[in-house]
Amino acid sequence: MTFWMPLLFESNSASFIIVPLKDLGQQMGRDASNLGFSSISVDQESLLEYGSLLQAVALFFHPLLQDIAKSKYRVITISPKLIINPKFLSMFKSRLVCKQIT
């Protein structure tokens, strides 16, 4: 699939893939892992599993999103509902995150 290509040429990049179904996101995450890319599927459940939203002052300070900002994951699949969340979108104001998006 062509959306894997930028990851092959830019070692510090990350791809955000918006998927309509949780199962599809998890499958794409497994495919990415099988290709050797670190990946995570982000949805409301994974945010809750990774750490309490109540502990984060803002969604951007959530441990999972901090790991994304620190380039721990190269492939991030995310639900459309979450990508339009204003608190989640605030993560993209970080220059660190914007530099790594492919």
Secondary structure, DSSP 8 states (H G I E B T S, - for coil): -GGGHHHHH-TT-BEEEE-SSHHHHHHHHHHHHHTT--EEEESHHHHHHHS-GGGSSSGGGSHHHHHHHTT--SEEEE-HHHHT-HHHHGGGG-HHHHHHB-
